[in-house]
Amino acid sequence: MDLKPYLNRSVFFGAIGFAGGFILITLIVIGFTSPRLSPEVGFAPADLTLIPAPTHTPNVTPTPTLDPNLVTPTLAPNTIGVGGYVQISGTEGEGLRIRSAPGLNSDTVFFGGEDEVFIVREGSEVADGYTWWYLVAPYDETRAGWAAADFLAVVPSP
């Protein structure tokens, strides 16, 4: 087979032109599909943190001073007080009516179950022959109301 008639200048330059056009189209497609860098990206200097060498400084133990405004008064054992924890007891499993205000005639907000624990937030108030305390459940702020102290037992804070 004789290839000489196919190897002339027009075939040679045509092949080079075709290959060049194909390369040019490829570069254009790559250029349009590559991600663009935003113009805000510029030189970002590295942060350098200097850590000073240890010195021979004697270890001084600070002496704590108590701020009388921050000291929480401690309650006597088995005494209900604001900030303490109480547990419903003595209802023989019936539960306790937690009320909207101190007194037997106020609306019942919810029933507290036997052995349910509450935080005392307010009190004490005397009404209808009972001493009343405002209780809030530690796990749910919406479970809050007044309860008679006769059915509350002091428990240690968790």
DATACOR-V840474 format. One record per residue. N is the residue number from 0. RES is the residue in one letter. D_FIRST is the distance of its C-alpha to the first C-alpha in Angstrom with 2 decimals. Layout:
<<N/RES/D_FIRST> <N/RES/D_FIRST>>
This chain:
<<0/M/0.00> <1/D/3.75> <2/L/6.41> <3/K/9.23> <4/P/10.63> <5/Y/11.19> <6/L/12.93> <7/N/16.13> <8/R/19.76> <9/S/20.42> <10/V/17.72> <11/F/18.91> <12/F/22.58> <13/G/22.15> <14/A/20.81> <15/I/23.70> <16/G/26.15> <17/F/25.16> <18/A/25.56> <19/G/28.80> <20/G/30.15> <21/F/29.46> <22/I/31.28> <23/L/34.08> <24/I/34.61> <25/T/34.71> <26/L/37.33> <27/I/39.38> <28/V/39.48> <29/I/40.48> <30/G/43.10> <31/F/44.70> <32/T/44.83> <33/S/46.15> <34/P/49.96> <35/R/52.00> <36/L/54.58> <37/S/57.98> <38/P/59.55> <39/E/62.66> <40/V/60.84> <41/G/61.70> <42/F/63.07> <43/A/65.02> <44/P/67.33> <45/A/68.04> <46/D/71.60> <47/L/73.33> <48/T/76.44> <49/L/78.76> <50/I/80.92> <51/P/83.95> <52/A/84.85> <53/P/87.75> <54/T/91.18> <55/H/94.35> <56/T/96.04> <57/P/98.65> <58/N/98.06> <59/V/100.66> <60/T/101.21> <61/P/102.03> <62/T/105.25> <63/P/104.81> <64/T/107.25> <65/L/107.97> <66/D/107.92> <67/P/110.81> <68/N/108.93> <69/L/106.05> <70/V/108.16> <71/T/108.13> <72/P/111.54> <73/T/111.60> <74/L/113.35> <75/A/115.97> <76/P/114.76> <77/N/114.92> <78/T/115.52> <79/I/113.44> <80/G/112.39> <81/V/109.78> <82/G/106.52> <83/G/107.42> <84/Y/105.83> <85/V/107.69> <86/Q/107.04> <87/I/108.47> <88/S/110.91> <89/G/113.99> <90/T/112.76> <91/E/112.58> <92/G/108.98> <93/E/109.83> <94/G/108.17> <95/L/109.65> <96/R/109.70> <97/I/108.17> <98/R/109.79> <99/S/109.06> <100/A/112.34> <101/P/115.11> <102/G/117.51> <103/L/117.70> <104/N/117.54> <105/S/114.19> <106/D/110.99> <107/T/108.98> <108/V/105.52> <109/F/104.15> <110/F/105.28> <111/G/104.74> <112/G/104.21> <113/E/106.38> <114/D/105.16> <115/E/102.91> <116/V/102.87> <117/F/103.41> <118/I/103.91> <119/V/107.22> <120/R/106.62> <121/E/110.07> <122/G/113.59> <123/S/116.18> <124/E/118.00> <125/V/120.91> <126/A/121.16> <127/D/122.81> <128/G/124.08> <129/Y/120.66> <130/T/118.89> <131/W/115.45> <132/W/112.28> <133/Y/109.08> <134/L/106.18> <135/V/102.40> <136/A/99.88> <137/P/97.77> <138/Y/94.62> <139/D/95.15> <140/E/97.04> <141/T/97.65> <142/R/99.89> <143/A/102.93> <144/G/106.60> <145/W/110.20> <146/A/111.51> <147/A/114.97> <148/A/115.50> <149/D/117.37> <150/F/114.06> <151/L/112.09> <152/A/111.84> <153/V/110.67> <154/V/107.50> <155/P/105.90> <156/S/103.00> <157/P/99.60>>
